[in-house]
Each structure stands twice: as structure tokens, then as C-alpha cells.
Amino acid sequence: MSIKNWPVHRRPREKLLAQGAETLTDSELLAAIFGTGNGRKSALEMSEDLLKRYVSLRSLMASSLDDFRSVPGLGVARYVLLQAAVEFGRRVSVAALERGDKIDTPDKAEDFLQSKINHHEHEVFAVLFLDNKHRLLAFERLFYGTIDSTTVHTRQVLKRCLHHNAAAVILAHNHPSGVAEPSDADIQITNLLRDALKMVDVRLLDHVVVGGKETCSLAEMGHC
């Protein structure tokens, strides 16, 4: 049955307008983005099938164009639309934190870092460079792959600190598993970088592990 024939309160667009986007399920949100079905199924039915295939929105967003197009009714146009919608959301979420803005609460840093590195399929190690008043100088993704002392090069981190004339930094990396609990390797690299940064008079304020919707602060655990 076409969505047009459904009761108004069940239609994704009307539900969004009446109750807000946050009330939509993942499949309803996708349906609202897609707008129309594929001729055989409604936008909502197609979205439900898509989520059954990919299990989560995160896996869906990580799919390649070829894989996405293998699903009946999905093509380049919907792939571009979905990728653009997600990127738009990311940019909106970090719009309040730009160069020169002060990072004065843990939540502000964690929200920013989630929006920047949470979507990656592989581990990404990044750094927030701050001045002596904790204002943002720059954000950089420095290393990719499994995070340990062999992939995170202390010299490169120090070099970028000096380049930005940073007085303090916040380290961050993601756990694609969705579990934010730090590993022994995470703690070791934190201790290593903390001691190295002291030698150039740069304070390590925190090392944030991002896992799905959760974050973990190594500073709160006593490692910074």
C-alpha cells in the first residue's frame, strides 16, 4: 500500500512535522530522506529492507556505491542524497566549534570529536590543538589503523604541536567496535605522549576514546 493511503500519523513526513525529527525511527528517517519508493515498495518498506541488510545506520553509511546499488530500487541519486544528508548533519553539529572557540567543558570536546571521527570504519587518531586559553587552533587526523606505539609517532605529534604553537592538546581516537573502553595500548600511548609533550611544555588535557554513542575520558581515569 502506498504511504499516501496510510493514516496521517503513520506517514514519516507528517510525523516529523507534527512531532519532530527525533521521534522518527531509523527506517522512518530514511524514508523521509528518500521521499518515494521504487514502484514495488513504499519508501518506508524499502528503508526497512535496507536496515535489515546493513543492521545499523553506521554500516549503511559505510557501504560502497556498488554495494548500495545492488539493492533493488537504489541507485546513484539516493546514494548521493543519503551521503549529503549525513555530511550536512555532521557540519551542523560542529558549526558551533570553530577556530578560536574555547573548549571549556568536556562535553563540548566530546561532541565535536564524535562528529569528526565516529563514522570511520577503521581506527583514526586525531588531535585538537589549543592555545593557552584552551581556544581551538586546529583539528587534525594524524594516523590511521590500529592505535599503538608503532603507529602513533610521537615525533609527528610534537611536530604538529610546534607548527600550531599549541599550549595544550586533546588526543582522540575511535573504536569502530562501538565500545569506548580504552585498551592497554590506549593507556600506554597516552602515558608516552603525556611525558613527551611535557618536554616541549605542551599540556595533555585529555585522551578521548569514541565508541558509537559513548565516549571515555582517560583524564577522568587518571592517565593525563
TATADA-V683378 format. One record per pair of residues at least 4 apart in sequence whose ideal C-beta (glycine too) atoms are under 7 Angstrom apart, sorted by the first residue. I is the first residue (numbers start at 1). J is the second residue. D is the distance in Angstrom with one decimal. If there is no record, write none. Layout:
# TATADA-V683378
i:I j:J d:D
i:I j:J d:D
This chain:
# TATADA-V683378
i:1 j:5 d:5.2
i:1 j:6 d:6.9
i:2 j:42 d:6.2
i:3 j:11 d:5.5
i:3 j:42 d:4.8
i:3 j:43 d:6.4
i:3 j:44 d:6.3
i:6 j:10 d:4.6
i:6 j:11 d:5.5
i:8 j:14 d:5.0
i:9 j:15 d:6.4
i:11 j:15 d:6.3
i:12 j:16 d:6.3
i:12 j:24 d:6.1
i:12 j:28 d:4.2
i:12 j:31 d:4.5
i:12 j:32 d:4.3
i:12 j:44 d:6.4
i:13 j:17 d:6.5
i:13 j:32 d:5.5
i:14 j:18 d:6.0
i:15 j:19 d:5.6
i:15 j:23 d:6.4
i:15 j:24 d:6.2
i:15 j:28 d:6.7
i:16 j:20 d:6.9
i:16 j:21 d:5.2
i:16 j:24 d:5.9
i:16 j:32 d:5.7
i:19 j:23 d:4.2
i:24 j:28 d:4.0
i:24 j:29 d:4.5
i:24 j:32 d:6.6
i:25 j:29 d:6.9
i:26 j:30 d:6.5
i:26 j:51 d:5.9
i:26 j:57 d:5.6
i:27 j:31 d:6.3
i:27 j:44 d:6.1
i:27 j:47 d:4.3
i:27 j:48 d:4.6
i:27 j:51 d:5.5
i:28 j:32 d:6.4
i:28 j:44 d:6.5
i:29 j:33 d:6.7
i:30 j:34 d:6.1
i:30 j:47 d:3.7
i:30 j:50 d:6.6
i:31 j:43 d:4.0
i:31 j:44 d:4.1
i:31 j:47 d:4.6
i:33 j:81 d:6.3
i:33 j:82 d:6.3
i:33 j:85 d:5.4
i:34 j:43 d:4.6
i:34 j:46 d:6.9
i:34 j:47 d:6.6
i:34 j:78 d:5.9
i:35 j:43 d:6.2
i:36 j:43 d:5.7
i:37 j:41 d:5.1
i:37 j:42 d:4.4
i:37 j:43 d:4.8
i:37 j:45 d:6.8
i:37 j:46 d:5.5
i:38 j:46 d:5.8
i:38 j:72 d:6.4
i:38 j:73 d:2.7
i:41 j:45 d:4.0
i:41 j:46 d:4.8
i:41 j:73 d:6.9
i:42 j:46 d:6.8
i:43 j:47 d:6.2
i:44 j:48 d:6.4
i:45 j:49 d:6.5
i:46 j:50 d:6.4
i:46 j:73 d:5.6
i:47 j:51 d:6.5
i:48 j:52 d:6.5
i:49 j:53 d:6.6
i:50 j:54 d:6.4
i:50 j:60 d:6.5
i:50 j:71 d:6.2
i:53 j:71 d:6.6
i:54 j:59 d:4.3
i:54 j:60 d:4.1
i:54 j:63 d:6.5
i:55 j:59 d:5.5
i:56 j:60 d:6.9
i:57 j:61 d:6.2
i:58 j:62 d:6.5
i:58 j:119 d:7.0
i:59 j:63 d:7.0
i:61 j:86 d:5.7
i:61 j:119 d:6.4
i:62 j:121 d:5.0
i:63 j:67 d:4.6
i:63 j:68 d:4.9
i:64 j:68 d:6.8
i:65 j:69 d:6.1
i:65 j:76 d:6.9
i:65 j:79 d:5.4
i:66 j:70 d:6.8
i:68 j:74 d:5.7
i:68 j:79 d:4.9
i:69 j:74 d:6.0
i:69 j:75 d:5.7
i:74 j:78 d:5.2
i:74 j:79 d:7.0
i:75 j:79 d:7.0
i:76 j:80 d:6.2
i:77 j:81 d:6.3
i:78 j:82 d:6.2
i:79 j:83 d:6.3
i:80 j:84 d:6.0
i:81 j:85 d:6.3
i:82 j:86 d:6.6
i:83 j:87 d:6.3
i:84 j:88 d:6.1
i:85 j:89 d:6.6
i:86 j:90 d:6.6
i:87 j:91 d:6.4
i:88 j:92 d:6.4
i:89 j:93 d:6.3
i:90 j:94 d:6.7
i:90 j:115 d:5.2
i:91 j:95 d:6.3
i:93 j:115 d:4.4
i:94 j:112 d:5.6
i:94 j:115 d:5.0
i:94 j:116 d:6.9
i:97 j:101 d:5.1
i:97 j:108 d:6.6
i:97 j:112 d:4.9
i:97 j:136 d:6.5
i:99 j:136 d:5.7
i:99 j:137 d:6.8
i:100 j:135 d:5.5
i:100 j:136 d:6.6
i:101 j:135 d:6.5
i:101 j:136 d:5.3
i:102 j:133 d:6.5
i:102 j:134 d:5.6
i:102 j:135 d:5.0
i:103 j:108 d:5.4
i:103 j:109 d:5.1
i:103 j:128 d:7.0
i:103 j:130 d:6.4
i:103 j:134 d:5.2
i:103 j:136 d:6.1
i:104 j:108 d:6.8
i:104 j:134 d:6.2
i:106 j:110 d:5.9
i:106 j:217 d:6.3
i:107 j:111 d:6.0
i:108 j:112 d:6.5
i:109 j:113 d:6.2
i:109 j:128 d:6.6
i:109 j:170 d:5.5
i:109 j:206 d:6.9
i:109 j:208 d:6.6
i:110 j:114 d:6.3
i:110 j:208 d:5.8
i:110 j:215 d:4.5
i:111 j:115 d:6.7
i:112 j:116 d:6.4
i:113 j:117 d:6.1
i:113 j:172 d:4.5
i:113 j:208 d:5.4
i:113 j:210 d:5.6
i:114 j:118 d:4.7
i:114 j:210 d:5.4
i:114 j:215 d:6.5
i:116 j:126 d:6.6
i:116 j:139 d:6.6
i:117 j:124 d:4.8
i:117 j:126 d:5.6
i:117 j:172 d:6.3
i:117 j:174 d:4.5
i:117 j:210 d:5.7
i:118 j:174 d:5.7
i:118 j:210 d:5.1
i:120 j:124 d:4.8
i:120 j:174 d:5.7
i:120 j:176 d:6.9
i:121 j:176 d:5.7
i:122 j:144 d:6.0
i:122 j:145 d:6.3
i:122 j:176 d:6.4
i:123 j:145 d:6.1
i:123 j:146 d:5.8
i:123 j:147 d:5.1
i:123 j:173 d:5.7
i:123 j:174 d:6.1
i:123 j:176 d:6.6
i:124 j:141 d:5.3
i:124 j:144 d:5.7
i:124 j:173 d:6.2
i:124 j:174 d:5.6
i:125 j:142 d:5.6
i:125 j:143 d:4.1
i:125 j:147 d:5.4
i:125 j:152 d:5.5
i:125 j:173 d:4.5
i:126 j:139 d:6.7
i:126 j:140 d:6.4
i:126 j:141 d:4.6
i:126 j:142 d:6.5
i:126 j:172 d:4.9
i:126 j:173 d:6.8
i:127 j:140 d:5.6
i:127 j:142 d:6.0
i:127 j:157 d:6.5
i:127 j:160 d:6.7
i:127 j:169 d:5.4
i:127 j:171 d:5.8
i:128 j:136 d:6.5
i:128 j:139 d:5.5
i:128 j:169 d:6.3
i:128 j:170 d:4.1
i:129 j:137 d:4.4
i:129 j:138 d:4.6
i:129 j:160 d:7.0
i:129 j:161 d:6.6
i:129 j:164 d:4.3
i:129 j:166 d:4.0
i:129 j:169 d:5.8
i:130 j:134 d:5.0
i:130 j:135 d:6.3
i:130 j:136 d:6.2
i:130 j:137 d:6.1
i:130 j:166 d:6.1
i:130 j:167 d:6.5
i:130 j:168 d:4.5
i:130 j:169 d:6.5
i:131 j:135 d:4.9
i:131 j:137 d:5.7
i:131 j:167 d:5.4
i:132 j:167 d:3.9
i:134 j:168 d:6.3
i:137 j:164 d:4.7
i:137 j:166 d:5.9
i:138 j:164 d:5.2
i:140 j:160 d:6.2
i:142 j:156 d:6.2
i:142 j:157 d:6.7
i:142 j:160 d:6.8
i:143 j:151 d:5.4
i:143 j:152 d:5.4
i:145 j:151 d:5.3
i:146 j:151 d:6.2
i:147 j:151 d:6.3
i:147 j:152 d:6.1
i:147 j:173 d:5.0
i:147 j:185 d:6.5
i:147 j:186 d:6.5
i:147 j:189 d:6.5
i:148 j:185 d:4.4
i:148 j:189 d:6.5
i:149 j:188 d:6.3
i:149 j:189 d:5.6
i:149 j:192 d:6.2
i:152 j:189 d:5.2
i:154 j:158 d:6.3
i:154 j:192 d:6.4
i:154 j:193 d:6.2
i:154 j:196 d:4.8
i:155 j:159 d:6.2
i:156 j:160 d:6.5
i:157 j:161 d:6.5
i:157 j:193 d:6.1
i:158 j:162 d:6.5
i:158 j:196 d:6.2
i:158 j:200 d:5.8
i:159 j:163 d:6.3
i:160 j:164 d:6.4
i:161 j:166 d:4.6
i:161 j:169 d:6.3
i:161 j:197 d:7.0
i:161 j:200 d:6.5
i:161 j:202 d:5.0
i:162 j:200 d:6.7
i:166 j:202 d:5.8
i:167 j:202 d:6.5
i:167 j:203 d:6.8
i:168 j:202 d:6.4
i:168 j:203 d:4.3
i:168 j:205 d:5.2
i:169 j:197 d:6.8
i:169 j:202 d:6.1
i:169 j:204 d:6.0
i:169 j:205 d:6.8
i:170 j:205 d:5.1
i:170 j:206 d:4.9
i:170 j:208 d:6.5
i:171 j:190 d:6.9
i:171 j:193 d:6.5
i:171 j:204 d:6.9
i:171 j:207 d:4.1
i:172 j:207 d:6.9
i:172 j:208 d:4.4
i:172 j:210 d:6.4
i:173 j:209 d:6.4
i:174 j:210 d:4.5
i:174 j:211 d:6.9
i:175 j:179 d:5.6
i:175 j:180 d:6.1
i:175 j:209 d:6.1
i:175 j:210 d:7.0
i:175 j:211 d:4.0
i:177 j:211 d:6.6
i:178 j:211 d:5.1
i:178 j:212 d:3.6
i:179 j:211 d:4.9
i:180 j:209 d:4.9
i:180 j:210 d:6.5
i:180 j:211 d:3.4
i:180 j:214 d:4.1
i:180 j:215 d:5.6
i:180 j:216 d:4.1
i:181 j:216 d:6.2
i:182 j:186 d:3.8
i:182 j:187 d:5.8
i:182 j:209 d:5.1
i:182 j:216 d:5.8
i:182 j:218 d:5.9
i:184 j:188 d:6.3
i:185 j:189 d:6.3
i:186 j:190 d:6.4
i:186 j:209 d:6.3
i:187 j:191 d:6.5
i:187 j:218 d:6.9
i:187 j:223 d:5.7
i:188 j:192 d:6.3
i:189 j:193 d:6.1
i:190 j:194 d:6.1
i:190 j:207 d:4.5
i:190 j:218 d:5.2
i:190 j:223 d:4.9
i:190 j:224 d:6.6
i:191 j:195 d:6.5
i:191 j:223 d:6.4
i:192 j:196 d:6.4
i:193 j:197 d:5.9
i:193 j:204 d:6.4
i:194 j:198 d:6.8
i:194 j:204 d:4.5
i:194 j:224 d:6.1
i:197 j:202 d:4.2
i:197 j:204 d:5.2
i:204 j:224 d:5.0
i:205 j:219 d:6.6
i:205 j:224 d:6.5
i:206 j:217 d:5.5
i:206 j:218 d:6.6
i:206 j:219 d:4.0
i:206 j:224 d:5.5
i:207 j:218 d:4.1
i:207 j:223 d:7.0
i:207 j:224 d:6.2
i:208 j:215 d:5.6
i:208 j:217 d:5.9
i:209 j:215 d:6.6
i:209 j:216 d:4.4
i:210 j:215 d:5.4
i:217 j:221 d:6.9
i:218 j:223 d:4.2
i:218 j:224 d:5.8
i:219 j:224 d:4.0
